């Protein structure tokens, strides 16, 4: 069971890292000239929301790993 949790955590971690890279590339590709402040504020808000979601996924990985370790040592 611990190996299944570990493999799942690795998969979620890979998705997390790809998500960070995609968000960084999208933000870098958007033009900053000729864009009103509303668009930039919306992008910052969306980025903060997505990063918060990734943080929750990271906490989930930690909880899964802890659960796996508890089951191993029971």
C-alpha positions as CSV (number, residue, x, y, z in Angstrom):
1,X,0.0,0.0,0.0
2,X,2.8,2.4,0.8
3,X,4.2,2.0,-2.8
4,X,0.9,3.0,-4.2
5,X,0.8,6.1,-2.1
6,X,4.4,6.9,-3.0
7,X,3.7,6.6,-6.7
8,X,0.6,8.7,-6.4
9,X,2.6,11.4,-4.5
10,X,5.3,11.4,-7.2
11,X,2.6,11.8,-9.9
12,X,1.0,14.6,-8.1
13,X,4.4,16.2,-7.6
14,X,5.1,16.1,-11.3
15,X,1.7,17.7,-12.1
16,X,2.5,20.4,-9.5
17,X,5.9,21.2,-11.1
18,X,4.5,21.2,-14.7
19,X,1.7,23.5,-13.5
20,X,4.2,26.0,-12.0
21,X,6.1,26.0,-15.3
22,X,3.0,26.5,-17.4
23,X,1.8,29.4,-15.3
24,X,5.2,31.0,-15.5
25,X,5.4,30.6,-19.3
26,X,1.9,32.0,-19.8
27,X,2.6,35.0,-17.6
28,X,5.9,35.7,-19.5
29,X,4.2,35.3,-22.9
30,X,1.5,37.9,-22.2
31,X,2.3,41.4,-23.4
32,X,2.6,44.0,-20.7
33,X,2.3,47.0,-23.0
34,X,-1.1,48.2,-24.2
35,X,-2.9,46.1,-21.6
36,X,-5.1,47.8,-19.1
37,X,-4.6,47.4,-15.3
38,X,-7.8,45.3,-15.1
39,X,-6.3,42.5,-17.2
40,X,-3.0,42.5,-15.2
41,X,-4.9,42.5,-11.9
42,X,-7.1,39.6,-13.1
43,X,-3.9,37.7,-14.1
44,X,-2.4,38.3,-10.7
45,X,-5.6,37.2,-9.0
46,X,-5.8,34.0,-11.1
47,X,-2.2,33.2,-10.5
48,X,-2.6,33.6,-6.7
49,X,-5.6,31.3,-6.8
50,X,-3.9,28.6,-8.8
51,X,-0.8,28.8,-6.6
52,X,-3.0,28.3,-3.5
53,X,-4.5,25.3,-5.2
54,X,-1.0,23.9,-5.8
55,X,-0.2,24.6,-2.1
56,X,-3.2,22.5,-1.1
57,X,-2.0,19.7,-3.4
58,X,1.4,19.9,-1.8
59,X,-0.2,19.5,1.7
60,X,-2.1,16.5,0.4
61,X,1.2,14.9,-0.7
62,X,2.6,15.4,2.8
63,X,-0.6,13.9,4.4
64,X,-0.5,10.9,2.0
65,X,3.2,10.3,2.8
66,X,2.5,10.5,6.6
67,X,-0.5,8.2,6.2
68,X,1.7,5.7,4.4
69,X,4.5,5.8,7.0
70,X,1.9,5.3,9.8
71,X,0.6,2.2,8.0
72,X,4.1,0.8,7.5
73,X,5.0,1.1,11.2
74,X,1.7,-0.2,12.6
